[in-house]
Amino acid sequence: MAITIPALIDFEASCLPEHGQSYPIEVAIARTDGESRAWMIRPLAAWEHWDWSEEAEALHGISRAMLECDGLPAAQVLAEMTEFVGGCAVYSDAELDEYWLEVLCQGLSASLPFPIRYLGEWMMSRGYTRPQVVAALEEAKTLLPKEHLAREDAKRLAMVVRLLMESEAA
């Protein structure tokens, strides 16, 4: 049976696109039912000469050595992500996350397994006001303050969605 709850995705990358040709190094998906998964991605051979930013490494705390040692094969990550998402609608707070999924899929000559929608559109379609969104973001940041870690970022976004949905029911 397909899961119909929202899921939030977040990627970390070797550097930001404006700093060169970068690739995804970590991805996490958090569902609004509280379940989450995170994967470090072992770089594909095709990405060997792509750029790496010391600035990005300082933010996410993942080194090239960690990826080589603890990263999973990209095909395994894509398969496990796809299974974990199931029938969830997947959202992100940035267009870059869809870009990283595309880079991952292109590197594997695979089709996109699911679309990534923009979270702001979901919020607008449900009629949330700016004060409601800001309050949910502030509460989620208080409870999950770590940033630039894919799992924490995805879990925080899922919490924002959960808090907004709970406010509807109240």
BALOBA-1460 file (C-alpha; in Angstrom, 3 decimals):
// residues 170
<rec num="1" residu="m" x="0.000" y="0.000" z="0.000"/>
<rec num="2" residu="a" x="1.387" y="3.414" z="-0.966"/>
<rec num="3" residu="i" x="2.076" y="5.958" z="1.738"/>
<rec num="4" residu="t" x="0.270" y="9.214" z="1.059"/>
<rec num="5" residu="i" x="1.932" y="11.438" z="3.653"/>
<rec num="6" residu="p" x="4.382" y="14.190" z="2.686"/>
<rec num="7" residu="a" x="8.108" y="13.483" z="2.712"/>
<rec num="8" residu="l" x="10.842" y="16.119" z="2.802"/>
<rec num="9" residu="i" x="14.199" y="15.690" z="1.085"/>
<rec num="10" residu="d" x="17.505" y="17.443" z="1.591"/>
<rec num="11" residu="f" x="20.856" y="16.986" z="-0.122"/>
<rec num="12" residu="e" x="24.347" y="18.115" z="0.818"/>
<rec num="13" residu="a" x="26.878" y="18.534" z="-1.970"/>
<rec num="14" residu="s" x="30.587" y="18.730" z="-2.681"/>
<rec num="15" residu="c" x="30.186" y="22.462" z="-3.250"/>
<rec num="16" residu="l" x="27.515" y="24.898" z="-4.294"/>
<rec num="17" residu="p" x="26.930" y="25.123" z="-8.059"/>
<rec num="18" residu="e" x="28.269" y="28.674" z="-8.220"/>
<rec num="19" residu="h" x="31.592" y="27.336" z="-6.926"/>
<rec num="20" residu="g" x="32.045" y="24.739" z="-9.650"/>
<rec num="21" residu="q" x="30.795" y="21.417" z="-10.915"/>
<rec num="22" residu="s" x="29.523" y="19.706" z="-7.790"/>
<rec num="23" residu="y" x="27.916" y="16.386" z="-6.940"/>
<rec num="24" residu="p" x="25.631" y="15.070" z="-4.189"/>
<rec num="25" residu="i" x="27.402" y="13.595" z="-1.169"/>
<rec num="26" residu="e" x="24.563" y="13.070" z="1.319"/>
<rec num="27" residu="v" x="20.788" y="12.843" z="1.103"/>
<rec num="28" residu="a" x="18.087" y="12.443" z="3.714"/>
<rec num="29" residu="i" x="14.352" y="11.985" z="3.545"/>
<rec num="30" residu="a" x="12.045" y="12.584" z="6.490"/>
<rec num="31" residu="r" x="8.387" y="11.685" z="6.373"/>
<rec num="32" residu="t" x="5.797" y="13.517" z="8.426"/>
<rec num="33" residu="d" x="5.044" y="10.267" z="10.273"/>
<rec num="34" residu="g" x="8.409" y="10.736" z="12.023"/>
<rec num="35" residu="e" x="10.398" y="8.172" z="10.018"/>
<rec num="36" residu="s" x="13.639" y="9.357" z="8.402"/>
<rec num="37" residu="r" x="16.627" y="7.920" z="6.563"/>
<rec num="38" residu="a" x="19.967" y="9.392" z="5.543"/>
<rec num="39" residu="w" x="22.643" y="8.145" z="3.176"/>
<rec num="40" residu="m" x="26.195" y="9.238" z="2.408"/>
<rec num="41" residu="i" x="26.899" y="8.748" z="-1.276"/>
<rec num="42" residu="r" x="30.238" y="7.327" z="-2.414"/>
<rec num="43" residu="p" x="31.266" y="9.466" z="-5.405"/>
<rec num="44" residu="l" x="30.841" y="7.928" z="-8.823"/>
<rec num="45" residu="a" x="33.945" y="7.554" z="-10.981"/>
<rec num="46" residu="a" x="32.415" y="10.126" z="-13.359"/>
<rec num="47" residu="w" x="32.593" y="12.720" z="-10.560"/>
<rec num="48" residu="e" x="36.264" y="12.066" z="-9.744"/>
<rec num="49" residu="h" x="37.501" y="15.360" z="-11.202"/>
<rec num="50" residu="w" x="34.490" y="17.449" z="-10.190"/>
<rec num="51" residu="d" x="34.923" y="20.247" z="-7.699"/>
<rec num="52" residu="w" x="35.154" y="20.068" z="-3.919"/>
<rec num="53" residu="s" x="34.742" y="23.073" z="-1.658"/>
<rec num="54" residu="e" x="36.463" y="23.353" z="1.705"/>
<rec num="55" residu="e" x="33.729" y="25.859" z="2.615"/>
<rec num="56" residu="a" x="30.991" y="23.289" z="1.954"/>
<rec num="57" residu="e" x="32.941" y="20.632" z="3.885"/>
<rec num="58" residu="a" x="33.157" y="22.990" z="6.864"/>
<rec num="59" residu="l" x="29.350" y="23.414" z="6.769"/>
<rec num="60" residu="h" x="28.293" y="19.775" z="6.463"/>
<rec num="61" residu="g" x="31.306" y="18.171" z="8.124"/>
<rec num="62" residu="i" x="31.698" y="15.427" z="5.518"/>
<rec num="63" residu="s" x="35.173" y="14.869" z="4.070"/>
<rec num="64" residu="r" x="36.157" y="13.027" z="0.909"/>
<rec num="65" residu="a" x="37.777" y="10.368" z="3.101"/>
<rec num="66" residu="m" x="34.481" y="9.846" z="4.957"/>
<rec num="67" residu="l" x="32.670" y="9.371" z="1.649"/>
<rec num="68" residu="e" x="35.201" y="6.801" z="0.477"/>
<rec num="69" residu="c" x="35.041" y="4.932" z="3.781"/>
<rec num="70" residu="d" x="31.373" y="5.266" z="4.805"/>
<rec num="71" residu="g" x="29.569" y="6.264" z="1.626"/>
<rec num="72" residu="l" x="27.246" y="3.783" z="-0.011"/>
<rec num="73" residu="p" x="27.246" y="2.998" z="-3.734"/>
<rec num="74" residu="a" x="25.111" y="5.576" z="-5.555"/>
<rec num="75" residu="a" x="22.858" y="2.896" z="-7.098"/>
<rec num="76" residu="q" x="22.114" y="1.474" z="-3.658"/>
<rec num="77" residu="v" x="21.299" y="4.946" z="-2.312"/>
<rec num="78" residu="l" x="18.910" y="5.646" z="-5.197"/>
<rec num="79" residu="a" x="17.166" y="2.280" z="-4.777"/>
<rec num="80" residu="e" x="16.798" y="2.673" z="-1.005"/>
<rec num="81" residu="m" x="15.574" y="6.271" z="-1.356"/>
<rec num="82" residu="t" x="12.970" y="5.204" z="-3.878"/>
<rec num="83" residu="e" x="11.766" y="2.392" z="-1.624"/>
<rec num="84" residu="f" x="11.624" y="4.665" z="1.442"/>
<rec num="85" residu="v" x="9.643" y="7.336" z="-0.415"/>
<rec num="86" residu="g" x="7.049" y="4.792" z="-1.518"/>
<rec num="87" residu="g" x="3.989" y="6.738" z="-2.610"/>
<rec num="88" residu="c" x="4.802" y="9.881" z="-0.620"/>
<rec num="89" residu="a" x="4.690" y="13.260" z="-2.285"/>
<rec num="90" residu="v" x="8.253" y="14.585" z="-1.945"/>
<rec num="91" residu="y" x="8.934" y="18.238" z="-1.160"/>
<rec num="92" residu="s" x="11.988" y="20.421" z="-0.717"/>
<rec num="93" residu="d" x="12.623" y="23.982" z="0.361"/>
<rec num="94" residu="a" x="15.108" y="24.571" z="-2.489"/>
<rec num="95" residu="e" x="15.253" y="23.837" z="-6.215"/>
<rec num="96" residu="l" x="18.816" y="22.625" z="-5.712"/>
<rec num="97" residu="d" x="17.560" y="19.393" z="-4.173"/>
<rec num="98" residu="e" x="15.881" y="18.425" z="-7.447"/>
<rec num="99" residu="y" x="19.106" y="19.337" z="-9.244"/>
<rec num="100" residu="w" x="21.148" y="16.998" z="-6.975"/>
<rec num="101" residu="l" x="18.662" y="14.176" z="-7.593"/>
<rec num="102" residu="e" x="19.060" y="14.778" z="-11.338"/>
<rec num="103" residu="v" x="22.876" y="14.703" z="-11.041"/>
<rec num="104" residu="l" x="22.653" y="11.420" z="-9.110"/>
<rec num="105" residu="c" x="20.293" y="9.866" z="-11.653"/>
<rec num="106" residu="q" x="22.291" y="11.101" z="-14.659"/>
<rec num="107" residu="g" x="25.460" y="9.627" z="-13.150"/>
<rec num="108" residu="l" x="23.683" y="6.274" z="-12.976"/>
<rec num="109" residu="s" x="21.900" y="6.620" z="-16.350"/>
<rec num="110" residu="a" x="18.647" y="6.275" z="-14.402"/>
<rec num="111" residu="s" x="15.309" y="8.041" z="-14.670"/>
<rec num="112" residu="l" x="14.102" y="10.295" z="-11.896"/>
<rec num="113" residu="p" x="12.284" y="7.972" z="-9.463"/>
<rec num="114" residu="f" x="9.932" y="10.671" z="-8.171"/>
<rec num="115" residu="p" x="9.309" y="14.382" z="-8.638"/>
<rec num="116" residu="i" x="10.419" y="16.868" z="-6.013"/>
<rec num="117" residu="r" x="7.907" y="19.625" z="-5.480"/>
<rec num="118" residu="y" x="8.599" y="23.027" z="-3.938"/>
<rec num="119" residu="l" x="7.441" y="23.189" z="-0.323"/>
<rec num="120" residu="g" x="6.345" y="26.824" z="-0.650"/>
<rec num="121" residu="e" x="3.769" y="25.834" z="-3.267"/>
<rec num="122" residu="w" x="2.338" y="23.208" z="-0.910"/>
<rec num="123" residu="m" x="2.085" y="25.824" z="1.839"/>
<rec num="124" residu="m" x="0.374" y="28.312" z="-0.464"/>
<rec num="125" residu="s" x="-2.055" y="25.701" z="-1.814"/>
<rec num="126" residu="r" x="-3.160" y="24.949" z="1.735"/>
<rec num="127" residu="g" x="-3.607" y="28.625" z="2.584"/>
<rec num="128" residu="y" x="-1.030" y="28.943" z="5.340"/>
<rec num="129" residu="t" x="-0.258" y="32.526" z="6.285"/>
<rec num="130" residu="r" x="3.247" y="33.912" z="6.614"/>
<rec num="131" residu="p" x="2.886" y="34.182" z="10.433"/>
<rec num="132" residu="q" x="1.814" y="30.508" z="10.613"/>
<rec num="133" residu="v" x="4.810" y="29.394" z="8.552"/>
<rec num="134" residu="v" x="7.260" y="31.583" z="10.507"/>
<rec num="135" residu="a" x="5.922" y="30.247" z="13.832"/>
<rec num="136" residu="a" x="6.260" y="26.635" z="12.649"/>
<rec num="137" residu="l" x="9.799" y="27.302" z="11.348"/>
<rec num="138" residu="e" x="10.841" y="28.918" z="14.622"/>
<rec num="139" residu="e" x="9.450" y="26.044" z="16.705"/>
<rec num="140" residu="a" x="11.135" y="23.449" z="14.482"/>
<rec num="141" residu="k" x="14.477" y="25.320" z="14.618"/>
<rec num="142" residu="t" x="14.265" y="25.423" z="18.412"/>
<rec num="143" residu="l" x="13.669" y="21.668" z="18.591"/>
<rec num="144" residu="l" x="16.122" y="20.728" z="15.802"/>
<rec num="145" residu="p" x="18.764" y="23.493" z="15.684"/>
<rec num="146" residu="k" x="21.570" y="21.700" z="13.766"/>
<rec num="147" residu="e" x="21.850" y="22.907" z="10.168"/>
<rec num="148" residu="h" x="23.612" y="21.700" z="7.018"/>
<rec num="149" residu="l" x="23.225" y="18.055" z="7.995"/>
<rec num="150" residu="a" x="20.883" y="16.402" z="5.529"/>
<rec num="151" residu="r" x="18.973" y="14.310" z="8.090"/>
<rec num="152" residu="e" x="18.507" y="17.209" z="10.522"/>
<rec num="153" residu="d" x="17.446" y="19.580" z="7.740"/>
<rec num="154" residu="a" x="14.938" y="17.078" z="6.329"/>
<rec num="155" residu="k" x="13.578" y="16.267" z="9.807"/>
<rec num="156" residu="r" x="13.177" y="19.984" z="10.567"/>
<rec num="157" residu="l" x="11.232" y="20.530" z="7.333"/>
<rec num="158" residu="a" x="9.040" y="17.504" z="8.087"/>
<rec num="159" residu="m" x="8.374" y="18.949" z="11.536"/>
<rec num="160" residu="v" x="7.341" y="22.287" z="9.991"/>
<rec num="161" residu="v" x="4.862" y="20.467" z="7.751"/>
<rec num="162" residu="r" x="3.576" y="18.390" z="10.671"/>
<rec num="163" residu="l" x="3.130" y="21.505" z="12.848"/>
<rec num="164" residu="l" x="1.242" y="23.288" z="10.061"/>
<rec num="165" residu="m" x="-0.996" y="20.282" z="9.481"/>
<rec num="166" residu="e" x="-1.690" y="20.016" z="13.215"/>
<rec num="167" residu="s" x="-2.650" y="23.694" z="13.299"/>
<rec num="168" residu="e" x="-5.302" y="22.922" z="10.660"/>
<rec num="169" residu="a" x="-6.838" y="20.262" z="12.858"/>
<rec num="170" residu="a" x="-6.904" y="22.522" z="15.938"/>
